[in-house]
Amino acid sequence: MTSPFQRESGADDQELKATQERIVRFQRWLAQIRQSARPGEFEAAAGGYRLEIERMQAEVLDYLLRPAAAHPQPQAA
């Protein structure tokens, strides 16, 4: 699977922010489901959200732990 953070440098920062916002949105949905769903329903729904949150968090950390010089640079036309 390719990371969404493999485009132009400016796009990387935009993608980082969008992914971080998406993580927060998924966490809020998970918190809402936790409060409103029955235990069996919650377990079924929570698994998918958890996997997606973990995948996005791993992508964000991979990106943030690379030196800025390692980020792909835009190519001149």
PyMOL Python script that loads the backbone (N, CA, C, O; Angstrom):
from pymol import cmd

cmd.read_pdbstr("""\
ATOM      1  N   MET A   1       0.846  -1.179   0.000  1.00  0.00           N
ATOM      2  CA  MET A   1       0.000   0.000   0.000  1.00  0.00           C
ATOM      3  C   MET A   1       0.885   1.234   0.000  1.00  0.00           C
ATOM      4  O   MET A   1       1.869   1.291   0.738  1.00  0.00           O
ATOM      5  N   THR A   2       0.555   2.203  -0.802  1.00  0.00           N
ATOM      6  CA  THR A   2       1.353   3.413  -0.855  1.00  0.00           C
ATOM      7  C   THR A   2       0.783   4.451   0.093  1.00  0.00           C
ATOM      8  O   THR A   2      -0.422   4.509   0.341  1.00  0.00           O
ATOM      9  N   SER A   3       1.679   5.260   0.611  1.00  0.00           N
ATOM     10  CA  SER A   3       1.287   6.313   1.526  1.00  0.00           C
ATOM     11  C   SER A   3       0.717   7.490   0.746  1.00  0.00           C
ATOM     12  O   SER A   3       1.160   7.753  -0.372  1.00  0.00           O
ATOM     13  N   PRO A   4      -0.253   8.203   1.306  1.00  0.00           N
ATOM     14  CA  PRO A   4      -0.761   9.389   0.624  1.00  0.00           C
ATOM     15  C   PRO A   4       0.246  10.530   0.659  1.00  0.00           C
ATOM     16  O   PRO A   4       0.039  11.556   0.011  1.00  0.00           O
ATOM     17  N   PHE A   5       1.333  10.364   1.409  1.00  0.00           N
ATOM     18  CA  PHE A   5       2.322  11.421   1.575  1.00  0.00           C
ATOM     19  C   PHE A   5       3.499  11.237   0.614  1.00  0.00           C
ATOM     20  O   PHE A   5       4.650  11.386   1.025  1.00  0.00           O
ATOM     21  N   GLN A   6       3.240  10.924  -0.628  1.00  0.00           N
ATOM     22  CA  GLN A   6       4.326  10.711  -1.578  1.00  0.00           C
ATOM     23  C   GLN A   6       4.161  11.570  -2.821  1.00  0.00           C
ATOM     24  O   GLN A   6       4.509  11.148  -3.924  1.00  0.00           O
ATOM     25  N   ARG A   7       3.641  12.752  -2.646  1.00  0.00           N
ATOM     26  CA  ARG A   7       3.478  13.660  -3.766  1.00  0.00           C
ATOM     27  C   ARG A   7       4.381  14.863  -3.547  1.00  0.00           C
ATOM     28  O   ARG A   7       5.383  14.771  -2.837  1.00  0.00           O
ATOM     29  N   GLU A   8       4.037  15.971  -4.145  1.00  0.00           N
ATOM     30  CA  GLU A   8       4.814  17.194  -3.987  1.00  0.00           C
ATOM     31  C   GLU A   8       4.869  17.615  -2.525  1.00  0.00           C
ATOM     32  O   GLU A   8       3.975  17.286  -1.746  1.00  0.00           O
ATOM     33  N   SER A   9       5.912  18.338  -2.156  1.00  0.00           N
ATOM     34  CA  SER A   9       6.129  18.741  -0.771  1.00  0.00           C
ATOM     35  C   SER A   9       4.940  19.490  -0.178  1.00  0.00           C
ATOM     36  O   SER A   9       4.502  19.157   0.924  1.00  0.00           O
ATOM     37  N   GLY A  10       4.411  20.477  -0.867  1.00  0.00           N
ATOM     38  CA  GLY A  10       3.257  21.230  -0.360  1.00  0.00           C
ATOM     39  C   GLY A  10       2.036  20.351  -0.206  1.00  0.00           C
ATOM     40  O   GLY A  10       1.262  20.512   0.737  1.00  0.00           O
ATOM     41  N   ALA A  11       1.863  19.428  -1.124  1.00  0.00           N
ATOM     42  CA  ALA A  11       0.735  18.502  -1.043  1.00  0.00           C
ATOM     43  C   ALA A  11       0.891  17.580   0.154  1.00  0.00           C
ATOM     44  O   ALA A  11      -0.097  17.198   0.781  1.00  0.00           O
ATOM     45  N   ASP A  12       2.146  17.218   0.478  1.00  0.00           N
ATOM     46  CA  ASP A  12       2.379  16.358   1.643  1.00  0.00           C
ATOM     47  C   ASP A  12       1.827  16.990   2.912  1.00  0.00           C
ATOM     48  O   ASP A  12       1.157  16.321   3.700  1.00  0.00           O
ATOM     49  N   ASP A  13       2.103  18.268   3.113  1.00  0.00           N
ATOM     50  CA  ASP A  13       1.632  18.940   4.321  1.00  0.00           C
ATOM     51  C   ASP A  13       0.110  19.045   4.339  1.00  0.00           C
ATOM     52  O   ASP A  13      -0.511  18.927   5.395  1.00  0.00           O
ATOM     53  N   GLN A  14      -0.481  19.266   3.184  1.00  0.00           N
ATOM     54  CA  GLN A  14      -1.945  19.313   3.097  1.00  0.00           C
ATOM     55  C   GLN A  14      -2.532  17.938   3.397  1.00  0.00           C
ATOM     56  O   GLN A  14      -3.538  17.825   4.097  1.00  0.00           O
ATOM     57  N   GLU A  15      -1.898  16.893   2.862  1.00  0.00           N
ATOM     58  CA  GLU A  15      -2.372  15.531   3.089  1.00  0.00           C
ATOM     59  C   GLU A  15      -2.204  15.146   4.564  1.00  0.00           C
ATOM     60  O   GLU A  15      -3.053  14.455   5.125  1.00  0.00           O
ATOM     61  N   LEU A  16      -1.114  15.591   5.189  1.00  0.00           N
ATOM     62  CA  LEU A  16      -0.895  15.340   6.615  1.00  0.00           C
ATOM     63  C   LEU A  16      -2.034  15.938   7.436  1.00  0.00           C
ATOM     64  O   LEU A  16      -2.613  15.267   8.290  1.00  0.00           O
ATOM     65  N   LYS A  17      -2.348  17.193   7.172  1.00  0.00           N
ATOM     66  CA  LYS A  17      -3.415  17.865   7.917  1.00  0.00           C
ATOM     67  C   LYS A  17      -4.757  17.163   7.692  1.00  0.00           C
ATOM     68  O   LYS A  17      -5.512  16.952   8.641  1.00  0.00           O
ATOM     69  N   ALA A  18      -5.052  16.805   6.455  1.00  0.00           N
ATOM     70  CA  ALA A  18      -6.318  16.130   6.147  1.00  0.00           C
ATOM     71  C   ALA A  18      -6.398  14.779   6.860  1.00  0.00           C
ATOM     72  O   ALA A  18      -7.453  14.411   7.377  1.00  0.00           O
ATOM     73  N   THR A  19      -5.307  14.054   6.887  1.00  0.00           N
ATOM     74  CA  THR A  19      -5.303  12.741   7.547  1.00  0.00           C
ATOM     75  C   THR A  19      -5.454  12.897   9.055  1.00  0.00           C
ATOM     76  O   THR A  19      -6.181  12.128   9.685  1.00  0.00           O
ATOM     77  N   GLN A  20      -4.779  13.878   9.640  1.00  0.00           N
ATOM     78  CA  GLN A  20      -4.920  14.119  11.074  1.00  0.00           C
ATOM     79  C   GLN A  20      -6.368  14.488  11.412  1.00  0.00           C
ATOM     80  O   GLN A  20      -6.902  14.034  12.424  1.00  0.00           O
ATOM     81  N   GLU A  21      -6.997  15.300  10.581  1.00  0.00           N
ATOM     82  CA  GLU A  21      -8.401  15.667  10.810  1.00  0.00           C
ATOM     83  C   GLU A  21      -9.310  14.449  10.670  1.00  0.00           C
ATOM     84  O   GLU A  21     -10.278  14.298  11.415  1.00  0.00           O
ATOM     85  N   ARG A  22      -8.995  13.591   9.721  1.00  0.00           N
ATOM     86  CA  ARG A  22      -9.792  12.375   9.528  1.00  0.00           C
ATOM     87  C   ARG A  22      -9.662  11.444  10.740  1.00  0.00           C
ATOM     88  O   ARG A  22     -10.641  10.821  11.150  1.00  0.00           O
ATOM     89  N   ILE A  23      -8.464  11.351  11.307  1.00  0.00           N
ATOM     90  CA  ILE A  23      -8.267  10.534  12.510  1.00  0.00           C
ATOM     91  C   ILE A  23      -9.155  11.046  13.636  1.00  0.00           C
ATOM     92  O   ILE A  23      -9.824  10.259  14.306  1.00  0.00           O
ATOM     93  N   VAL A  24      -9.165  12.349  13.845  1.00  0.00           N
ATOM     94  CA  VAL A  24      -9.993  12.954  14.897  1.00  0.00           C
ATOM     95  C   VAL A  24     -11.470  12.670  14.644  1.00  0.00           C
ATOM     96  O   VAL A  24     -12.215  12.347  15.569  1.00  0.00           O
ATOM     97  N   ARG A  25     -11.888  12.792  13.381  1.00  0.00           N
ATOM     98  CA  ARG A  25     -13.296  12.530  13.032  1.00  0.00           C
ATOM     99  C   ARG A  25     -13.666  11.074  13.332  1.00  0.00           C
ATOM    100  O   ARG A  25     -14.731  10.812  13.890  1.00  0.00           O
ATOM    101  N   PHE A  26     -12.804  10.137  12.971  1.00  0.00           N
ATOM    102  CA  PHE A  26     -13.065   8.730  13.258  1.00  0.00           C
ATOM    103  C   PHE A  26     -13.102   8.470  14.758  1.00  0.00           C
ATOM    104  O   PHE A  26     -13.928   7.686  15.226  1.00  0.00           O
ATOM    105  N   GLN A  27     -12.223   9.112  15.519  1.00  0.00           N
ATOM    106  CA  GLN A  27     -12.218   8.936  16.971  1.00  0.00           C
ATOM    107  C   GLN A  27     -13.509   9.465  17.580  1.00  0.00           C
ATOM    108  O   GLN A  27     -14.050   8.864  18.508  1.00  0.00           O
ATOM    109  N   ARG A  28     -14.005  10.585  17.065  1.00  0.00           N
ATOM    110  CA  ARG A  28     -15.277  11.133  17.569  1.00  0.00           C
ATOM    111  C   ARG A  28     -16.433  10.197  17.251  1.00  0.00           C
ATOM    112  O   ARG A  28     -17.302   9.970  18.093  1.00  0.00           O
ATOM    113  N   TRP A  29     -16.445   9.645  16.022  1.00  0.00           N
ATOM    114  CA  TRP A  29     -17.498   8.689  15.668  1.00  0.00           C
ATOM    115  C   TRP A  29     -17.442   7.480  16.587  1.00  0.00           C
ATOM    116  O   TRP A  29     -18.475   6.991  17.045  1.00  0.00           O
ATOM    117  N   LEU A  30     -16.238   7.001  16.853  1.00  0.00           N
ATOM    118  CA  LEU A  30     -16.072   5.845  17.722  1.00  0.00           C
ATOM    119  C   LEU A  30     -16.593   6.146  19.129  1.00  0.00           C
ATOM    120  O   LEU A  30     -17.239   5.301  19.749  1.00  0.00           O
ATOM    121  N   ALA A  31     -16.311   7.347  19.628  1.00  0.00           N
ATOM    122  CA  ALA A  31     -16.801   7.745  20.946  1.00  0.00           C
ATOM    123  C   ALA A  31     -18.330   7.818  20.971  1.00  0.00           C
ATOM    124  O   ALA A  31     -18.954   7.425  21.957  1.00  0.00           O
ATOM    125  N   GLN A  32     -18.930   8.319  19.893  1.00  0.00           N
ATOM    126  CA  GLN A  32     -20.390   8.392  19.818  1.00  0.00           C
ATOM    127  C   GLN A  32     -21.005   6.998  19.770  1.00  0.00           C
ATOM    128  O   GLN A  32     -21.989   6.718  20.454  1.00  0.00           O
ATOM    129  N   ILE A  33     -20.419   6.135  18.961  1.00  0.00           N
ATOM    130  CA  ILE A  33     -20.929   4.761  18.867  1.00  0.00           C
ATOM    131  C   ILE A  33     -20.795   4.064  20.217  1.00  0.00           C
ATOM    132  O   ILE A  33     -21.676   3.300  20.613  1.00  0.00           O
ATOM    133  N   ARG A  34     -19.720   4.319  20.907  1.00  0.00           N
ATOM    134  CA  ARG A  34     -19.482   3.706  22.224  1.00  0.00           C
ATOM    135  C   ARG A  34     -20.591   4.053  23.206  1.00  0.00           C
ATOM    136  O   ARG A  34     -20.988   3.228  24.030  1.00  0.00           O
ATOM    137  N   GLN A  35     -21.087   5.285  23.110  1.00  0.00           N
ATOM    138  CA  GLN A  35     -22.130   5.738  24.029  1.00  0.00           C
ATOM    139  C   GLN A  35     -23.521   5.238  23.639  1.00  0.00           C
ATOM    140  O   GLN A  35     -24.374   5.042  24.505  1.00  0.00           O
ATOM    141  N   SER A  36     -23.752   5.034  22.345  1.00  0.00           N
ATOM    142  CA  SER A  36     -25.116   4.758  21.903  1.00  0.00           C
ATOM    143  C   SER A  36     -25.393   3.306  21.506  1.00  0.00           C
ATOM    144  O   SER A  36     -26.549   2.883  21.507  1.00  0.00           O
ATOM    145  N   ALA A  37     -24.382   2.556  21.177  1.00  0.00           N
ATOM    146  CA  ALA A  37     -24.604   1.193  20.667  1.00  0.00           C
ATOM    147  C   ALA A  37     -24.677   0.171  21.796  1.00  0.00           C
ATOM    148  O   ALA A  37     -24.097   0.351  22.867  1.00  0.00           O
ATOM    149  N   ARG A  38     -25.407  -0.904  21.520  1.00  0.00           N
ATOM    150  CA  ARG A  38     -25.403  -2.036  22.447  1.00  0.00           C
ATOM    151  C   ARG A  38     -24.054  -2.729  22.360  1.00  0.00           C
ATOM    152  O   ARG A  38     -23.378  -2.617  21.337  1.00  0.00           O
ATOM    153  N   PRO A  39     -23.636  -3.452  23.420  1.00  0.00           N
ATOM    154  CA  PRO A  39     -22.295  -4.061  23.431  1.00  0.00           C
ATOM    155  C   PRO A  39     -21.960  -4.876  22.182  1.00  0.00           C
ATOM    156  O   PRO A  39     -20.872  -4.717  21.629  1.00  0.00           O
ATOM    157  N   GLY A  40     -22.841  -5.722  21.736  1.00  0.00           N
ATOM    158  CA  GLY A  40     -22.568  -6.520  20.547  1.00  0.00           C
ATOM    159  C   GLY A  40     -22.422  -5.673  19.295  1.00  0.00           C
ATOM    160  O   GLY A  40     -21.567  -5.938  18.450  1.00  0.00           O
ATOM    161  N   GLU A  41     -23.256  -4.658  19.183  1.00  0.00           N
ATOM    162  CA  GLU A  41     -23.171  -3.747  18.040  1.00  0.00           C
ATOM    163  C   GLU A  41     -21.867  -2.959  18.074  1.00  0.00           C
ATOM    164  O   GLU A  41     -21.216  -2.762  17.048  1.00  0.00           O
ATOM    165  N   PHE A  42     -21.499  -2.514  19.270  1.00  0.00           N
ATOM    166  CA  PHE A  42     -20.287  -1.715  19.401  1.00  0.00           C
ATOM    167  C   PHE A  42     -19.065  -2.511  18.969  1.00  0.00           C
ATOM    168  O   PHE A  42     -18.234  -2.008  18.213  1.00  0.00           O
ATOM    169  N   GLU A  43     -18.950  -3.737  19.439  1.00  0.00           N
ATOM    170  CA  GLU A  43     -17.793  -4.561  19.083  1.00  0.00           C
ATOM    171  C   GLU A  43     -17.695  -4.748  17.579  1.00  0.00           C
ATOM    172  O   GLU A  43     -16.604  -4.700  17.012  1.00  0.00           O
ATOM    173  N   ALA A  44     -18.834  -4.961  16.932  1.00  0.00           N
ATOM    174  CA  ALA A  44     -18.831  -5.158  15.485  1.00  0.00           C
ATOM    175  C   ALA A  44     -18.421  -3.885  14.739  1.00  0.00           C
ATOM    176  O   ALA A  44     -17.655  -3.948  13.777  1.00  0.00           O
ATOM    177  N   ALA A  45     -18.922  -2.746  15.176  1.00  0.00           N
ATOM    178  CA  ALA A  45     -18.628  -1.485  14.498  1.00  0.00           C
ATOM    179  C   ALA A  45     -17.238  -0.949  14.849  1.00  0.00           C
ATOM    180  O   ALA A  45     -16.574  -0.364  13.994  1.00  0.00           O
ATOM    181  N   ALA A  46     -16.797  -1.136  16.072  1.00  0.00           N
ATOM    182  CA  ALA A  46     -15.547  -0.540  16.540  1.00  0.00           C
ATOM    183  C   ALA A  46     -14.329  -1.115  15.832  1.00  0.00           C
ATOM    184  O   ALA A  46     -13.352  -0.399  15.610  1.00  0.00           O
ATOM    185  N   GLY A  47     -14.369  -2.377  15.481  1.00  0.00           N
ATOM    186  CA  GLY A  47     -13.207  -3.009  14.874  1.00  0.00           C
ATOM    187  C   GLY A  47     -12.749  -2.324  13.599  1.00  0.00           C
ATOM    188  O   GLY A  47     -11.554  -2.097  13.410  1.00  0.00           O
ATOM    189  N   GLY A  48     -13.683  -1.995  12.729  1.00  0.00           N
ATOM    190  CA  GLY A  48     -13.338  -1.325  11.482  1.00  0.00           C
ATOM    191  C   GLY A  48     -12.774   0.066  11.703  1.00  0.00           C
ATOM    192  O   GLY A  48     -11.796   0.460  11.067  1.00  0.00           O
ATOM    193  N   TYR A  49     -13.402   0.812  12.615  1.00  0.00           N
ATOM    194  CA  TYR A  49     -12.895   2.153  12.927  1.00  0.00           C
ATOM    195  C   TYR A  49     -11.484   2.071  13.508  1.00  0.00           C
ATOM    196  O   TYR A  49     -10.606   2.854  13.146  1.00  0.00           O
ATOM    197  N   ARG A  50     -11.279   1.114  14.411  1.00  0.00           N
ATOM    198  CA  ARG A  50      -9.966   0.980  15.043  1.00  0.00           C
ATOM    199  C   ARG A  50      -8.885   0.672  14.003  1.00  0.00           C
ATOM    200  O   ARG A  50      -7.814   1.279  14.024  1.00  0.00           O
ATOM    201  N   LEU A  51      -9.157  -0.253  13.108  1.00  0.00           N
ATOM    202  CA  LEU A  51      -8.171  -0.601  12.085  1.00  0.00           C
ATOM    203  C   LEU A  51      -7.836   0.601  11.204  1.00  0.00           C
ATOM    204  O   LEU A  51      -6.672   0.834  10.879  1.00  0.00           O
ATOM    205  N   GLU A  52      -8.854   1.355  10.824  1.00  0.00           N
ATOM    206  CA  GLU A  52      -8.616   2.518   9.974  1.00  0.00           C
ATOM    207  C   GLU A  52      -7.848   3.602  10.723  1.00  0.00           C
ATOM    208  O   GLU A  52      -6.951   4.224  10.154  1.00  0.00           O
ATOM    209  N   ILE A  53      -8.185   3.836  11.988  1.00  0.00           N
ATOM    210  CA  ILE A  53      -7.453   4.820  12.796  1.00  0.00           C
ATOM    211  C   ILE A  53      -5.998   4.401  12.932  1.00  0.00           C
ATOM    212  O   ILE A  53      -5.100   5.227  12.766  1.00  0.00           O
ATOM    213  N   GLU A  54      -5.754   3.139  13.230  1.00  0.00           N
ATOM    214  CA  GLU A  54      -4.378   2.652  13.387  1.00  0.00           C
ATOM    215  C   GLU A  54      -3.597   2.772  12.081  1.00  0.00           C
ATOM    216  O   GLU A  54      -2.420   3.133  12.099  1.00  0.00           O
ATOM    217  N   ARG A  55      -4.235   2.476  10.949  1.00  0.00           N
ATOM    218  CA  ARG A  55      -3.562   2.579   9.655  1.00  0.00           C
ATOM    219  C   ARG A  55      -3.169   4.027   9.367  1.00  0.00           C
ATOM    220  O   ARG A  55      -2.047   4.301   8.942  1.00  0.00           O
ATOM    221  N   MET A  56      -4.104   4.951   9.602  1.00  0.00           N
ATOM    222  CA  MET A  56      -3.819   6.361   9.352  1.00  0.00           C
ATOM    223  C   MET A  56      -2.751   6.889  10.298  1.00  0.00           C
ATOM    224  O   MET A  56      -1.880   7.651   9.879  1.00  0.00           O
ATOM    225  N   GLN A  57      -2.804   6.492  11.583  1.00  0.00           N
ATOM    226  CA  GLN A  57      -1.798   6.932  12.538  1.00  0.00           C
ATOM    227  C   GLN A  57      -0.409   6.438  12.135  1.00  0.00           C
ATOM    228  O   GLN A  57       0.573   7.166  12.275  1.00  0.00           O
ATOM    229  N   ALA A  58      -0.327   5.219  11.641  1.00  0.00           N
ATOM    230  CA  ALA A  58       0.963   4.678  11.196  1.00  0.00           C
ATOM    231  C   ALA A  58       1.501   5.481  10.010  1.00  0.00           C
ATOM    232  O   ALA A  58       2.698   5.760   9.944  1.00  0.00           O
ATOM    233  N   GLU A  59       0.625   5.852   9.074  1.00  0.00           N
ATOM    234  CA  GLU A  59       1.049   6.665   7.934  1.00  0.00           C
ATOM    235  C   GLU A  59       1.566   8.027   8.387  1.00  0.00           C
ATOM    236  O   GLU A  59       2.590   8.509   7.902  1.00  0.00           O
ATOM    237  N   VAL A  60       0.844   8.639   9.321  1.00  0.00           N
ATOM    238  CA  VAL A  60       1.261   9.945   9.830  1.00  0.00           C
ATOM    239  C   VAL A  60       2.622   9.836  10.513  1.00  0.00           C
ATOM    240  O   VAL A  60       3.506  10.653  10.260  1.00  0.00           O
ATOM    241  N   LEU A  61       2.797   8.841  11.369  1.00  0.00           N
ATOM    242  CA  LEU A  61       4.081   8.684  12.051  1.00  0.00           C
ATOM    243  C   LEU A  61       5.212   8.392  11.080  1.00  0.00           C
ATOM    244  O   LEU A  61       6.305   8.939  11.227  1.00  0.00           O
ATOM    245  N   ASP A  62       4.972   7.542  10.092  1.00  0.00           N
ATOM    246  CA  ASP A  62       5.996   7.267   9.082  1.00  0.00           C
ATOM    247  C   ASP A  62       6.435   8.554   8.396  1.00  0.00           C
ATOM    248  O   ASP A  62       7.627   8.782   8.186  1.00  0.00           O
ATOM    249  N   TYR A  63       5.473   9.382   8.052  1.00  0.00           N
ATOM    250  CA  TYR A  63       5.767  10.652   7.396  1.00  0.00           C
ATOM    251  C   TYR A  63       6.535  11.591   8.324  1.00  0.00           C
ATOM    252  O   TYR A  63       7.540  12.177   7.921  1.00  0.00           O
ATOM    253  N   LEU A  64       6.066  11.736   9.560  1.00  0.00           N
ATOM    254  CA  LEU A  64       6.688  12.680  10.489  1.00  0.00           C
ATOM    255  C   LEU A  64       8.078  12.245  10.939  1.00  0.00           C
ATOM    256  O   LEU A  64       8.888  13.084  11.335  1.00  0.00           O
ATOM    257  N   LEU A  65       8.360  10.971  10.886  1.00  0.00           N
ATOM    258  CA  LEU A  65       9.665  10.479  11.332  1.00  0.00           C
ATOM    259  C   LEU A  65      10.713  10.467  10.215  1.00  0.00           C
ATOM    260  O   LEU A  65      11.860  10.088  10.454  1.00  0.00           O
ATOM    261  N   ARG A  66      10.338  10.871   9.014  1.00  0.00           N
ATOM    262  CA  ARG A  66      11.313  11.022   7.926  1.00  0.00           C
ATOM    263  C   ARG A  66      11.858  12.432   7.964  1.00  0.00           C
ATOM    264  O   ARG A  66      11.113  13.385   8.194  1.00  0.00           O
ATOM    265  N   PRO A  67      13.162  12.574   7.740  1.00  0.00           N
ATOM    266  CA  PRO A  67      13.717  13.937   7.649  1.00  0.00           C
ATOM    267  C   PRO A  67      13.067  14.687   6.485  1.00  0.00           C
ATOM    268  O   PRO A  67      12.704  14.087   5.473  1.00  0.00           O
ATOM    269  N   ALA A  68      12.927  15.976   6.637  1.00  0.00           N
ATOM    270  CA  ALA A  68      12.290  16.781   5.580  1.00  0.00           C
ATOM    271  C   ALA A  68      13.007  16.611   4.256  1.00  0.00           C
ATOM    272  O   ALA A  68      12.358  16.636   3.210  1.00  0.00           O
ATOM    273  N   ALA A  69      14.315  16.439   4.260  1.00  0.00           N
ATOM    274  CA  ALA A  69      15.082  16.270   3.022  1.00  0.00           C
ATOM    275  C   ALA A  69      14.714  14.965   2.321  1.00  0.00           C
ATOM    276  O   ALA A  69      14.940  14.835   1.118  1.00  0.00           O
ATOM    277  N   ALA A  70      14.150  13.995   3.046  1.00  0.00           N
ATOM    278  CA  ALA A  70      13.791  12.712   2.454  1.00  0.00           C
ATOM    279  C   ALA A  70      12.467  12.781   1.713  1.00  0.00           C
ATOM    280  O   ALA A  70      12.123  11.855   0.978  1.00  0.00           O
ATOM    281  N   HIS A  71      11.727  13.851   1.892  1.00  0.00           N
ATOM    282  CA  HIS A  71      10.439  13.981   1.217  1.00  0.00           C
ATOM    283  C   HIS A  71      10.704  14.225  -0.262  1.00  0.00           C
ATOM    284  O   HIS A  71      11.620  14.975  -0.600  1.00  0.00           O
ATOM    285  N   PRO A  72       9.944  13.628  -1.136  1.00  0.00           N
ATOM    286  CA  PRO A  72      10.140  13.834  -2.571  1.00  0.00           C
ATOM    287  C   PRO A  72      10.007  15.310  -2.934  1.00  0.00           C
ATOM    288  O   PRO A  72       9.127  16.001  -2.423  1.00  0.00           O
ATOM    289  N   GLN A  73      10.866  15.783  -3.801  1.00  0.00           N
ATOM    290  CA  GLN A  73      10.829  17.165  -4.239  1.00  0.00           C
ATOM    291  C   GLN A  73      10.114  17.249  -5.588  1.00  0.00           C
ATOM    292  O   GLN A  73      10.228  16.339  -6.409  1.00  0.00           O
ATOM    293  N   PRO A  74       9.376  18.341  -5.820  1.00  0.00           N
ATOM    294  CA  PRO A  74       8.719  18.495  -7.126  1.00  0.00           C
ATOM    295  C   PRO A  74       9.770  18.561  -8.224  1.00  0.00           C
ATOM    296  O   PRO A  74      10.847  19.127  -8.033  1.00  0.00           O
ATOM    297  N   GLN A  75       9.450  17.978  -9.374  1.00  0.00           N
ATOM    298  CA  GLN A  75      10.374  17.998 -10.497  1.00  0.00           C
ATOM    299  C   GLN A  75      10.090  19.196 -11.368  1.00  0.00           C
ATOM    300  O   GLN A  75       8.936  19.558 -11.597  1.00  0.00           O
ATOM    301  N   ALA A  76      11.164  19.814 -11.857  1.00  0.00           N
ATOM    302  CA  ALA A  76      11.012  20.962 -12.745  1.00  0.00           C
ATOM    303  C   ALA A  76      10.523  20.501 -14.117  1.00  0.00           C
ATOM    304  O   ALA A  76      10.933  19.449 -14.607  1.00  0.00           O
ATOM    305  N   ALA A  77       9.666  21.277 -14.718  1.00  0.00           N
ATOM    306  CA  ALA A  77       9.112  20.892 -16.026  1.00  0.00           C
ATOM    307  C   ALA A  77      10.024  21.272 -17.155  1.00  0.00           C
ATOM    308  O   ALA A  77       9.707  21.020 -18.317  1.00  0.00           O
TER     309      ALA A  77
END
""", "prot")
cmd.dss("prot")
cmd.show_as("cartoon", "prot")
cmd.util.cbc("prot")
cmd.orient("prot")
